Amino acid sequence: MTDALSQFRTRNTATPQSEQADERQVKNNAGGFVFEVSGEDRIRRFLMLGTDGGTYYQRERAYTTENAKTVIDFAKNHGVKLVHMLLDISEAGRAPRQNPVLFALAVVFAFGDAEAKKSAQEVFSRIVRTGEHLKMFVTYTEQLRGWGRGVKRAVASWYTGKNIDDLSYQMVKYRQRHGWTDADILRSVHPVPVDAEQDALFGWACGKNKLFRGDGAAVRPGWVMPYEAVQGFGKLPAADKSVYAQVIREHPGLPWEALPDIALTYPETWEALLDNGMPVGALLRNLSKMTAHGVLTGSRLDKVTSVLTSHDALRKARVHPVKVLYALKTYAQGHGEKGRSVWTPVRQVTDALDAAFYASFKAVEPAGKRTLIALDVSGSMTWDSSKCGILTAREASAAMAMVTLASEPESEVVAFANGTVRDYSLRGTHAGGIMPVDLSPRRRLDDNLRTVGELWAGGTDCALPMLWAKELGKQFDVFVVYTDNETWAGQVHPHEALRQYRQATGIQARQVVVGMASTGFTIADPGDPLTLDVAGFDADTPAVISGFSRGDF
């Protein structure tokens, strides 16, 4: 006869993840119990990760609504602090996309108090740096509470506070974005031009011919004249393809976005753009086009690889590591979306992109600790984090982990997912979902991504790395777990497994949980001073991991 009371315990050290082990825990989207992420940590996740594409368990709309409400609540109660966070993340280039930052800035103007709005106005042009940023910001503003006085003043100052060359460059490069033109915005905010040049530029943007004074003399229009020139060539029935290259060479810095479509079909155009020196971001976006046109050879190839591997150039251009990762995976596959464009990757370019990924991070000082890097490769980590069919969360986490693997000499990497054992040499009571991963910083990054992408996926059990290490007597000072925190399948909670490992080995092991989705969940116990929760995709994450591992904080 079974004794039902024998199943009840008050001294439990192991609780199924489907049950609450701590009164602070909440249920995640997969039905498991984890800890809640709130306040600045939750906001930081959103700013780093965004909500595009949703998650495995949440559709994009619900996922976005949940995060938006969190940002609005934070802006109402901590508006000035939010503005400071936005400025730090934006200027340091810590997030791969500016969209969440610009949305949060629009939220401050819509829901923040007077002090927060004043703070937002003061730093507006430092966050909203380009014409694309501006048009994205006004799109979000329209979606919220519309144009208030503070927004109008900030946007008007964005135009009037720039010198004529910078302003005309932005207006030429980003003629129309997100359904907005400069004419639309200028008519909404009515900025007062500071001089005749600015007045002429505003008039040109609004379709008025103000590029010449009454006496016929030209008002210096910055980038407008070269833009008008190449656009004029594009209207000719059979333009000489050399004229585009000629104008580009006469006006170094003319953005490729200003050129008519036909100009971009000529190798001579790309050669001229390269010779003049393309911005790093533009270079990354157009590597496939230049390769398809046969431009990347000889000295031009050397120039491109030199720029891509320059740490200073990447940092100055605020190129986020994940943008390099997108470029690498896209370029290495040799074809565009749905195979509409095809190219043969140049080995030197692929190698340079590989090096660029590591160079785009802040220098990481090794912690010198015995480190286990554990990658969650469960089914929920196969969702497309980029919403463009290029990069999954598991691949992105593997790439971020490679920086730690490259910098820590005593590190080991495994993948985990609850389910059938794939390598029986690792099998133990709790090791059913641990898989060895053949990753190495000495191999090309795209090869490493391919290895991780092909791994078997199962349910999520984030306790496995600690249970496996305890069972096999592995000695680790630090566990670094990359996961979306949707754990549910284990019989022991992750924080309990970490406690068991410490008790069994006598090692006060630290744990870093790298969140790969902007949900409000984490497996990291907020009451444990030796556990740290950080946002994936943050360009500072590897340096933070190293500092925490050393005990710097």
C-alpha positions as a Python dict, from the first residue, in 0.01 Angstrom:
ca = {
    (1, 'M'): (0, 0, 0),
    (2, 'T'): (140, 337, -99),
    (3, 'D'): (167, 618, 154),
    (4, 'A'): (52, 948, 0),
    (5, 'L'): (200, 1147, 289),
    (6, 'S'): (546, 1015, 207),
    (7, 'Q'): (544, 1239, -101),
    (8, 'F'): (507, 1560, 102),
    (9, 'R'): (832, 1728, 213),
    (10, 'T'): (929, 2055, 376),
    (11, 'R'): (1304, 1992, 325),
    (12, 'N'): (1292, 1948, -50),
    (13, 'T'): (1615, 2030, -233),
    (14, 'A'): (1470, 1916, -564),
    (15, 'T'): (1136, 2023, -705),
    (16, 'P'): (1003, 1951, -1054),
    (17, 'Q'): (1021, 2260, -1269),
    (18, 'S'): (648, 2234, -1331),
    (19, 'E'): (599, 2316, -961),
    (20, 'Q'): (690, 2627, -765),
    (21, 'A'): (1007, 2576, -559),
    (22, 'D'): (1021, 2931, -423),
    (23, 'E'): (740, 3175, -346),
    (24, 'R'): (918, 3437, -559),
    (25, 'Q'): (880, 3225, -871),
    (26, 'V'): (628, 3280, -1149),
    (27, 'K'): (509, 3059, -1432),
    (28, 'N'): (683, 3111, -1768),
    (29, 'N'): (528, 3072, -2113),
    (30, 'A'): (621, 2703, -2126),
    (31, 'G'): (451, 2619, -1796),
    (32, 'G'): (766, 2595, -1585),
    (33, 'F'): (837, 2806, -1277),
    (34, 'V'): (1121, 3058, -1287),
    (35, 'F'): (1210, 3393, -1134),
    (36, 'E'): (1074, 3723, -1255),
    (37, 'V'): (1280, 3989, -1431),
    (38, 'S'): (1157, 4340, -1360),
    (39, 'G'): (1268, 4701, -1346),
    (40, 'E'): (1584, 4806, -1525),
    (41, 'D'): (1681, 4446, -1608),
    (42, 'R'): (1354, 4387, -1795),
    (43, 'I'): (1387, 4718, -1982),
    (44, 'R'): (1747, 4641, -2074),
    (45, 'R'): (1642, 4307, -2222),
    (46, 'F'): (1384, 4478, -2439),
    (47, 'L'): (1630, 4741, -2558),
    (48, 'M'): (1888, 4477, -2648),
    (49, 'L'): (1663, 4207, -2792),
    (50, 'G'): (1348, 4379, -2918),
    (51, 'T'): (1034, 4179, -2998),
    (52, 'D'): (1049, 4124, -3375),
    (53, 'G'): (931, 3778, -3472),
    (54, 'G'): (789, 3693, -3130),
    (55, 'T'): (912, 3381, -2955),
    (56, 'Y'): (849, 3009, -2976),
    (57, 'Y'): (571, 3043, -2717),
    (58, 'Q'): (436, 3393, -2790),
    (59, 'R'): (315, 3551, -3111),
    (60, 'E'): (481, 3876, -3207),
    (61, 'R'): (179, 4094, -3127),
    (62, 'A'): (128, 3962, -2773),
    (63, 'Y'): (503, 3963, -2707),
    (64, 'T'): (532, 4324, -2825),
    (65, 'T'): (226, 4442, -2630),
    (66, 'E'): (361, 4291, -2309),
    (67, 'N'): (698, 4460, -2349),
    (68, 'A'): (546, 4793, -2458),
    (69, 'K'): (331, 4807, -2144),
    (70, 'T'): (641, 4741, -1935),
    (71, 'V'): (827, 5028, -2103),
    (72, 'I'): (531, 5265, -2058),
    (73, 'D'): (505, 5180, -1688),
    (74, 'F'): (879, 5237, -1640),
    (75, 'A'): (864, 5569, -1828),
    (76, 'K'): (581, 5691, -1606),
    (77, 'N'): (770, 5611, -1286),
    (78, 'H'): (1139, 5636, -1382),
    (79, 'G'): (1145, 5851, -1695),
    (80, 'V'): (1475, 6028, -1636),
    (81, 'K'): (1649, 5700, -1555),
    (82, 'L'): (1507, 5550, -1875),
    (83, 'V'): (1645, 5840, -2082),
    (84, 'H'): (1991, 5785, -1932),
    (85, 'M'): (1970, 5415, -2020),
    (86, 'L'): (1869, 5497, -2377),
    (87, 'L'): (2158, 5738, -2422),
    (88, 'D'): (2412, 5491, -2283),
    (89, 'I'): (2295, 5201, -2499),
    (90, 'S'): (2258, 5411, -2815),
    (91, 'E'): (2588, 5599, -2801),
    (92, 'A'): (2789, 5292, -2704),
    (93, 'G'): (2634, 5085, -2986),
    (94, 'R'): (2538, 4813, -2740),
    (95, 'A'): (2218, 4702, -2917),
    (96, 'P'): (2204, 4553, -3268),
    (97, 'R'): (1900, 4761, -3365),
    (98, 'Q'): (1796, 5114, -3274),
    (99, 'N'): (1420, 5045, -3300),
    (100, 'P'): (1358, 4956, -2931),
    (101, 'V'): (1558, 5259, -2813),
    (102, 'L'): (1366, 5495, -3042),
    (103, 'F'): (1034, 5342, -2936),
    (104, 'A'): (1124, 5390, -2570),
    (105, 'L'): (1226, 5750, -2641),
    (106, 'A'): (885, 5813, -2802),
    (107, 'V'): (725, 5655, -2494),
    (108, 'V'): (906, 5905, -2268),
    (109, 'F'): (766, 6197, -2468),
    (110, 'A'): (418, 6043, -2457),
    (111, 'F'): (400, 5920, -2096),
    (112, 'G'): (693, 6065, -1900),
    (113, 'D'): (664, 6353, -1656),
    (114, 'A'): (789, 6705, -1729),
    (115, 'E'): (1140, 6634, -1599),
    (116, 'A'): (1171, 6319, -1814),
    (117, 'K'): (1053, 6502, -2127),
    (118, 'K'): (1300, 6782, -2062),
    (119, 'S'): (1580, 6527, -2025),
    (120, 'A'): (1471, 6358, -2349),
    (121, 'Q'): (1476, 6688, -2538),
    (122, 'E'): (1830, 6763, -2418),
    (123, 'V'): (1974, 6438, -2556),
    (124, 'F'): (1738, 6393, -2852),
    (125, 'S'): (1994, 6452, -3129),
    (126, 'R'): (2250, 6228, -2957),
    (127, 'I'): (2008, 5935, -2974),
    (128, 'V'): (1830, 6027, -3299),
    (129, 'R'): (2144, 6062, -3509),
    (130, 'T'): (2029, 5988, -3864),
    (131, 'G'): (1739, 6066, -4092),
    (132, 'E'): (1626, 5706, -4065),
    (133, 'H'): (1625, 5729, -3684),
    (134, 'L'): (1416, 6045, -3706),
    (135, 'K'): (1155, 5893, -3936),
    (136, 'M'): (1135, 5582, -3720),
    (137, 'F'): (1089, 5798, -3409),
    (138, 'V'): (803, 6001, -3560),
    (139, 'T'): (637, 5675, -3670),
    (140, 'Y'): (636, 5556, -3309),
    (141, 'T'): (520, 5900, -3193),
    (142, 'E'): (219, 5881, -3423),
    (143, 'Q'): (134, 5539, -3281),
    (144, 'L'): (133, 5668, -2923),
    (145, 'R'): (-6, 6012, -2836),
    (146, 'G'): (87, 6213, -3141),
    (147, 'W'): (285, 6535, -3168),
    (148, 'G'): (309, 6727, -2844),
    (149, 'R'): (499, 7051, -2798),
    (150, 'G'): (803, 6871, -2661),
    (151, 'V'): (823, 6642, -2963),
    (152, 'K'): (786, 6932, -3205),
    (153, 'R'): (1062, 7131, -3034),
    (154, 'A'): (1296, 6831, -3029),
    (155, 'V'): (1237, 6745, -3396),
    (156, 'A'): (1267, 7109, -3508),
    (157, 'S'): (1598, 7137, -3320),
    (158, 'W'): (1718, 6819, -3493),
    (159, 'Y'): (1692, 7003, -3826),
    (160, 'T'): (1810, 7349, -3724),
    (161, 'G'): (2095, 7223, -3505),
    (162, 'K'): (2287, 7052, -3786),
    (163, 'N'): (2538, 7214, -4021),
    (164, 'I'): (2431, 7237, -4383),
    (165, 'D'): (2650, 6953, -4512),
    (166, 'D'): (2541, 6705, -4246),
    (167, 'L'): (2174, 6799, -4277),
    (168, 'S'): (2163, 6783, -4656),
    (169, 'Y'): (2350, 6450, -4645),
    (170, 'Q'): (2085, 6305, -4413),
    (171, 'M'): (1802, 6442, -4627),
    (172, 'V'): (1954, 6302, -4946),
    (173, 'K'): (2044, 5963, -4801),
    (174, 'Y'): (1710, 5905, -4627),
    (175, 'R'): (1462, 6071, -4865),
    (176, 'Q'): (1179, 5844, -4751),
    (177, 'R'): (1165, 5593, -4468),
    (178, 'H'): (878, 5425, -4283),
    (179, 'G'): (622, 5618, -4488),
    (180, 'W'): (770, 5958, -4399),
    (181, 'T'): (957, 6218, -4603),
    (182, 'D'): (1136, 6524, -4471),
    (183, 'A'): (862, 6734, -4630),
    (184, 'D'): (601, 6557, -4415),
    (185, 'I'): (799, 6623, -4098),
    (186, 'L'): (895, 6982, -4182),
    (187, 'R'): (531, 7071, -4243),
    (188, 'S'): (442, 6922, -3905),
    (189, 'V'): (702, 7099, -3692),
    (190, 'H'): (765, 7423, -3892),
    (191, 'P'): (1131, 7476, -3794),
    (192, 'V'): (1265, 7830, -3839),
    (193, 'P'): (1576, 7813, -4063),
    (194, 'V'): (1886, 7973, -3914),
    (195, 'D'): (2024, 8104, -4246),
    (196, 'A'): (1964, 8121, -4621),
    (197, 'E'): (2130, 7785, -4685),
    (198, 'Q'): (1901, 7606, -4443),
    (199, 'D'): (1599, 7792, -4581),
    (200, 'A'): (1696, 7678, -4932),
    (201, 'L'): (1736, 7318, -4816),
    (202, 'F'): (1397, 7315, -4639),
    (203, 'G'): (1240, 7461, -4954),
    (204, 'W'): (1401, 7196, -5174),
    (205, 'A'): (1277, 6916, -4944),
    (206, 'C'): (923, 7056, -4968),
    (207, 'G'): (932, 7077, -5348),
    (208, 'K'): (1005, 7448, -5377),
    (209, 'N'): (1292, 7568, -5595),
    (210, 'K'): (1495, 7757, -5339),
    (211, 'L'): (1839, 7643, -5451),
    (212, 'F'): (1901, 7973, -5628),
    (213, 'R'): (1871, 8331, -5506),
    (214, 'G'): (1675, 8597, -5691),
    (215, 'D'): (1989, 8712, -5874),
    (216, 'G'): (2043, 8361, -6010),
    (217, 'A'): (2337, 8276, -5781),
    (218, 'A'): (2332, 7930, -5629),
    (219, 'V'): (2270, 7890, -5257),
    (220, 'R'): (2522, 7630, -5137),
    (221, 'P'): (2310, 7315, -5111),
    (222, 'G'): (2555, 7064, -4963),
    (223, 'W'): (2478, 6717, -5100),
    (224, 'V'): (2171, 6825, -5297),
    (225, 'M'): (2350, 6913, -5622),
    (226, 'P'): (2534, 6580, -5664),
    (227, 'Y'): (2211, 6403, -5572),
    (228, 'E'): (2018, 6596, -5835),
    (229, 'A'): (2293, 6523, -6086),
    (230, 'V'): (2290, 6145, -6053),
    (231, 'Q'): (1910, 6138, -6036),
    (232, 'G'): (1903, 6337, -6359),
    (233, 'F'): (2129, 6083, -6528),
    (234, 'G'): (1894, 5808, -6416),
    (235, 'K'): (1609, 5966, -6613),
    (236, 'L'): (1800, 5954, -6941),
    (237, 'P'): (1697, 5672, -7175),
    (238, 'A'): (2050, 5532, -7210),
    (239, 'A'): (2286, 5699, -6967),
    (240, 'D'): (2659, 5643, -7004),
    (241, 'K'): (2743, 5418, -6711),
    (242, 'S'): (3067, 5609, -6651),
    (243, 'V'): (2885, 5931, -6556),
    (244, 'Y'): (2777, 5786, -6223),
    (245, 'A'): (3131, 5692, -6130),
    (246, 'Q'): (3248, 6038, -6237),
    (247, 'V'): (3001, 6221, -6009),
    (248, 'I'): (3082, 5985, -5721),
    (249, 'R'): (3454, 6052, -5756),
    (250, 'E'): (3392, 6428, -5771),
    (251, 'H'): (3185, 6411, -5452),
    (252, 'P'): (3350, 6169, -5206),
    (253, 'G'): (3100, 6047, -4952),
    (254, 'L'): (2794, 6058, -5177),
    (255, 'P'): (2581, 5779, -5024),
    (256, 'W'): (2492, 5482, -5241),
    (257, 'E'): (2127, 5524, -5137),
    (258, 'A'): (2121, 5850, -5337),
    (259, 'L'): (2190, 5669, -5665),
    (260, 'P'): (1918, 5558, -5906),
    (261, 'D'): (1864, 5183, -5935),
    (262, 'I'): (2027, 5160, -6276),
    (263, 'A'): (2354, 5301, -6139),
    (264, 'L'): (2382, 5010, -5897),
    (265, 'T'): (2388, 4760, -6183),
    (266, 'Y'): (2728, 4886, -6305),
    (267, 'P'): (3058, 4758, -6159),
    (268, 'E'): (3210, 5103, -6225),
    (269, 'T'): (2968, 5255, -5973),
    (270, 'W'): (3071, 5017, -5696),
    (271, 'E'): (3439, 5063, -5778),
    (272, 'A'): (3401, 5440, -5741),
    (273, 'L'): (3211, 5403, -5413),
    (274, 'L'): (3479, 5171, -5277),
    (275, 'D'): (3763, 5395, -5393),
    (276, 'N'): (3604, 5691, -5215),
    (277, 'G'): (3569, 5492, -4894),
    (278, 'M'): (3231, 5344, -4805),
    (279, 'P'): (3104, 5363, -4445),
    (280, 'V'): (3146, 5033, -4262),
    (281, 'G'): (2770, 4976, -4231),
    (282, 'A'): (2717, 5029, -4604),
    (283, 'L'): (3009, 4800, -4675),
    (284, 'L'): (2856, 4518, -4471),
    (285, 'R'): (2520, 4553, -4643),
    (286, 'N'): (2661, 4550, -4996),
    (287, 'L'): (2935, 4285, -4988),
    (288, 'S'): (2720, 4041, -5184),
    (289, 'K'): (2639, 4298, -5456),
    (290, 'M'): (3004, 4393, -5499),
    (291, 'T'): (3105, 4028, -5510),
    (292, 'A'): (2841, 3951, -5774),
    (293, 'H'): (2975, 4241, -5986),
    (294, 'G'): (3334, 4112, -5955),
    (295, 'V'): (3455, 4427, -5778),
    (296, 'L'): (3628, 4260, -5482),
    (297, 'T'): (3968, 4183, -5631),
    (298, 'G'): (4323, 4316, -5599),
    (299, 'S'): (4374, 4636, -5401),
    (300, 'R'): (3999, 4686, -5350),
    (301, 'L'): (3972, 4346, -5183),
    (302, 'D'): (4265, 4438, -4959),
    (303, 'K'): (4095, 4766, -4871),
    (304, 'V'): (3768, 4593, -4778),
    (305, 'T'): (3932, 4327, -4562),
    (306, 'S'): (4144, 4593, -4390),
    (307, 'V'): (3836, 4795, -4294),
    (308, 'L'): (3641, 4490, -4178),
    (309, 'T'): (3917, 4376, -3946),
    (310, 'S'): (3983, 4719, -3793),
    (311, 'H'): (3864, 4731, -3433),
    (312, 'D'): (3880, 5111, -3435),
    (313, 'A'): (3675, 5143, -3754),
    (314, 'L'): (3408, 4906, -3625),
    (315, 'R'): (3380, 5078, -3287),
    (316, 'K'): (3375, 5426, -3440),
    (317, 'A'): (3091, 5324, -3673),
    (318, 'R'): (2902, 5162, -3381),
    (319, 'V'): (2886, 4833, -3569),
    (320, 'H'): (2722, 4581, -3341),
    (321, 'P'): (2863, 4223, -3340),
    (322, 'V'): (2523, 4078, -3433),
    (323, 'K'): (2512, 4293, -3748),
    (324, 'V'): (2847, 4143, -3846),
    (325, 'L'): (2703, 3800, -3770),
    (326, 'Y'): (2404, 3861, -3999),
    (327, 'A'): (2639, 3980, -4273),
    (328, 'L'): (2865, 3677, -4230),
    (329, 'K'): (2589, 3419, -4244),
    (330, 'T'): (2418, 3590, -4539),
    (331, 'Y'): (2741, 3630, -4733),
    (332, 'A'): (2871, 3279, -4664),
    (333, 'Q'): (2551, 3112, -4789),
    (334, 'G'): (2607, 3264, -5136),
    (335, 'H'): (2249, 3361, -5215),
    (336, 'G'): (1986, 3611, -5110),
    (337, 'E'): (1633, 3554, -4987),
    (338, 'K'): (1454, 3293, -5200),
    (339, 'G'): (1765, 3266, -5419),
    (340, 'R'): (1685, 3581, -5616),
    (341, 'S'): (2049, 3687, -5617),
    (342, 'V'): (2350, 3457, -5625),
    (343, 'W'): (2722, 3512, -5571),
    (344, 'T'): (3033, 3307, -5505),
    (345, 'P'): (3173, 3408, -5165),
    (346, 'V'): (3532, 3531, -5167),
    (347, 'R'): (3732, 3343, -4905),
    (348, 'Q'): (3924, 3652, -4790),
    (349, 'V'): (3597, 3837, -4730),
    (350, 'T'): (3447, 3551, -4531),
    (351, 'D'): (3764, 3531, -4322),
    (352, 'A'): (3756, 3909, -4268),
    (353, 'L'): (3393, 3895, -4152),
    (354, 'D'): (3489, 3619, -3912),
    (355, 'A'): (3764, 3839, -3768),
    (356, 'A'): (3531, 4141, -3769),
    (357, 'F'): (3289, 3963, -3538),
    (358, 'Y'): (3551, 3930, -3266),
    (359, 'A'): (3696, 4276, -3337),
    (360, 'S'): (3355, 4439, -3291),
    (361, 'F'): (3349, 4351, -2920),
    (362, 'K'): (3507, 4554, -2648),
    (363, 'A'): (3843, 4404, -2547),
    (364, 'V'): (3781, 4118, -2303),
    (365, 'E'): (4027, 4063, -2020),
    (366, 'P'): (4043, 3688, -1943),
    (367, 'A'): (3910, 3590, -1602),
    (368, 'G'): (4132, 3282, -1583),
    (369, 'K'): (3849, 3076, -1434),
    (370, 'R'): (3736, 2722, -1509),
    (371, 'T'): (3427, 2796, -1715),
    (372, 'L'): (3145, 2583, -1852),
    (373, 'I'): (2960, 2746, -2140),
    (374, 'A'): (2621, 2577, -2171),
    (375, 'L'): (2405, 2641, -2478),
    (376, 'D'): (2031, 2583, -2463),
    (377, 'V'): (1953, 2413, -2795),
    (378, 'S'): (1596, 2313, -2712),
    (379, 'G'): (1312, 2359, -2958),
    (380, 'S'): (1224, 2707, -2833),
    (381, 'M'): (1575, 2829, -2922),
    (382, 'T'): (1520, 2751, -3288),
    (383, 'W'): (1295, 3054, -3341),
    (384, 'D'): (1430, 3312, -3584),
    (385, 'S'): (1562, 3599, -3373),
    (386, 'S'): (1618, 3824, -3673),
    (387, 'K'): (1277, 3789, -3843),
    (388, 'C'): (1457, 3751, -4173),
    (389, 'G'): (1519, 3377, -4188),
    (390, 'I'): (1892, 3415, -4125),
    (391, 'L'): (1979, 3364, -3760),
    (392, 'T'): (1819, 3152, -3488),
    (393, 'A'): (1849, 3221, -3117),
    (394, 'R'): (2063, 2910, -3067),
    (395, 'E'): (2306, 3023, -3341),
    (396, 'A'): (2325, 3375, -3200),
    (397, 'S'): (2396, 3241, -2851),
    (398, 'A'): (2669, 3014, -2988),
    (399, 'A'): (2835, 3307, -3163),
    (400, 'M'): (2825, 3524, -2849),
    (401, 'A'): (2964, 3232, -2649),
    (402, 'M'): (3256, 3199, -2890),
    (403, 'V'): (3400, 3525, -2757),
    (404, 'T'): (3421, 3378, -2406),
    (405, 'L'): (3551, 3049, -2544),
    (406, 'A'): (3825, 3238, -2729),
    (407, 'S'): (3928, 3445, -2428),
    (408, 'E'): (3917, 3184, -2150),
    (409, 'P'): (4187, 2914, -2176),
    (410, 'E'): (4013, 2686, -1922),
    (411, 'S'): (3669, 2679, -2079),
    (412, 'E'): (3449, 2398, -2207),
    (413, 'V'): (3127, 2415, -2407),
    (414, 'V'): (2827, 2181, -2413),
    (415, 'A'): (2474, 2198, -2547),
    (416, 'F'): (2168, 2079, -2358),
    (417, 'A'): (1807, 1987, -2426),
    (418, 'N'): (1594, 1748, -2228),
    (419, 'G'): (1535, 1417, -2403),
    (420, 'T'): (1706, 1122, -2567),
    (421, 'V'): (2077, 1075, -2500),
    (422, 'R'): (2286, 1139, -2812),
    (423, 'D'): (2630, 1065, -2669),
    (424, 'Y'): (2616, 772, -2432),
    (425, 'S'): (2965, 837, -2299),
    (426, 'L'): (2814, 1136, -2117),
    (427, 'R'): (2511, 951, -1987),
    (428, 'G'): (2436, 961, -1617),
    (429, 'T'): (2130, 983, -1398),
    (430, 'H'): (2071, 1345, -1491),
    (431, 'A'): (2279, 1382, -1806),
    (432, 'G'): (2018, 1271, -2055),
    (433, 'G'): (2016, 1592, -2256),
    (434, 'I'): (2383, 1700, -2248),
    (435, 'M'): (2554, 1697, -2587),
    (436, 'P'): (2919, 1773, -2665),
    (437, 'V'): (2967, 2052, -2919),
    (438, 'D'): (3265, 2069, -3150),
    (439, 'L'): (3320, 2445, -3133),
    (440, 'S'): (3656, 2618, -3154),
    (441, 'P'): (3770, 2980, -3203),
    (442, 'R'): (4028, 2834, -3442),
    (443, 'R'): (3749, 2735, -3681),
    (444, 'R'): (3556, 2983, -3891),
    (445, 'L'): (3250, 3122, -3719),
    (446, 'D'): (3009, 3016, -3995),
    (447, 'D'): (3131, 2657, -3956),
    (448, 'N'): (3069, 2676, -3580),
    (449, 'L'): (2719, 2814, -3639),
    (450, 'R'): (2645, 2532, -3881),
    (451, 'T'): (2751, 2279, -3618),
    (452, 'V'): (2517, 2423, -3357),
    (453, 'G'): (2235, 2469, -3605),
    (454, 'E'): (2236, 2098, -3687),
    (455, 'L'): (2208, 1977, -3325),
    (456, 'W'): (1906, 1779, -3215),
    (457, 'A'): (1645, 1979, -3018),
    (458, 'G'): (1416, 1867, -2738),
    (459, 'G'): (1246, 2009, -2429),
    (460, 'T'): (1408, 2271, -2208),
    (461, 'D'): (1582, 2171, -1885),
    (462, 'C'): (1822, 2443, -1771),
    (463, 'A'): (1930, 2243, -1466),
    (464, 'L'): (2117, 1991, -1682),
    (465, 'P'): (2457, 2169, -1702),
    (466, 'M'): (2496, 2181, -1323),
    (467, 'L'): (2359, 1829, -1267),
    (468, 'W'): (2588, 1688, -1536),
    (469, 'A'): (2893, 1863, -1392),
    (470, 'K'): (2812, 1737, -1040),
    (471, 'E'): (2757, 1380, -1152),
    (472, 'L'): (3080, 1360, -1351),
    (473, 'G'): (3286, 1544, -1091),
    (474, 'K'): (3365, 1835, -1322),
    (475, 'Q'): (3541, 2128, -1158),
    (476, 'F'): (3402, 2464, -1270),
    (477, 'D'): (3425, 2807, -1114),
    (478, 'V'): (3166, 2959, -1345),
    (479, 'F'): (2859, 2835, -1535),
    (480, 'V'): (2757, 3055, -1828),
    (481, 'V'): (2414, 2949, -1951),
    (482, 'Y'): (2266, 3089, -2275),
    (483, 'T'): (1888, 3035, -2276),
    (484, 'D'): (1547, 3189, -2340),
    (485, 'N'): (1454, 3090, -1981),
    (486, 'E'): (1153, 2883, -2095),
    (487, 'T'): (1265, 2584, -1887),
    (488, 'W'): (1001, 2331, -1786),
    (489, 'A'): (1111, 1971, -1843),
    (490, 'G'): (1339, 1892, -1549),
    (491, 'Q'): (1282, 1731, -1212),
    (492, 'V'): (1512, 1983, -1043),
    (493, 'H'): (1504, 2361, -1069),
    (494, 'P'): (1822, 2521, -1208),
    (495, 'H'): (1894, 2721, -892),
    (496, 'E'): (1854, 2401, -687),
    (497, 'A'): (2094, 2219, -920),
    (498, 'L'): (2349, 2497, -872),
    (499, 'R'): (2314, 2468, -495),
    (500, 'Q'): (2363, 2090, -518),
    (501, 'Y'): (2677, 2139, -726),
    (502, 'R'): (2824, 2378, -470),
    (503, 'Q'): (2747, 2141, -185),
    (504, 'A'): (2889, 1838, -367),
    (505, 'T'): (3214, 2000, -484),
    (506, 'G'): (3279, 2265, -220),
    (507, 'I'): (3325, 2517, -503),
    (508, 'Q'): (3129, 2840, -463),
    (509, 'A'): (3061, 2842, -834),
    (510, 'R'): (2923, 3154, -996),
    (511, 'Q'): (2652, 3150, -1259),
    (512, 'V'): (2580, 3390, -1545),
    (513, 'V'): (2245, 3353, -1719),
    (514, 'V'): (2242, 3515, -2064),
    (515, 'G'): (1880, 3580, -2163),
    (516, 'M'): (1810, 3540, -2535),
    (517, 'A'): (1451, 3671, -2533),
    (518, 'S'): (1300, 3986, -2383),
    (519, 'T'): (1053, 3801, -2162),
    (520, 'G'): (1014, 3873, -1793),
    (521, 'F'): (1168, 3543, -1687),
    (522, 'T'): (1504, 3414, -1567),
    (523, 'I'): (1642, 3098, -1410),
    (524, 'A'): (1886, 3314, -1209),
    (525, 'D'): (1794, 3343, -843),
    (526, 'P'): (1788, 3721, -774),
    (527, 'G'): (1871, 3654, -410),
    (528, 'D'): (2195, 3471, -495),
    (529, 'P'): (2491, 3717, -493),
    (530, 'L'): (2696, 3470, -701),
    (531, 'T'): (2441, 3465, -984),
    (532, 'L'): (2412, 3730, -1256),
    (533, 'D'): (2139, 3780, -1517),
    (534, 'V'): (2238, 3964, -1837),
    (535, 'A'): (2083, 4032, -2176),
    (536, 'G'): (2207, 3849, -2481),
    (537, 'F'): (2302, 4057, -2788),
    (538, 'D'): (2452, 4322, -2560),
    (539, 'A'): (2790, 4406, -2711),
    (540, 'D'): (2928, 4438, -2356),
    (541, 'T'): (2812, 4091, -2245),
    (542, 'P'): (3145, 3903, -2288),
    (543, 'A'): (3332, 4172, -2091),
    (544, 'V'): (3063, 4166, -1819),
    (545, 'I'): (3086, 3786, -1798),
    (546, 'S'): (3463, 3807, -1759),
    (547, 'G'): (3443, 4078, -1490),
    (548, 'F'): (3178, 3890, -1290),
    (549, 'S'): (3377, 3567, -1318),
    (550, 'R'): (3682, 3744, -1173),
    (551, 'G'): (3473, 3877, -885),
    (552, 'D'): (3498, 4242, -987),
    (553, 'F'): (3134, 4288, -886),
}
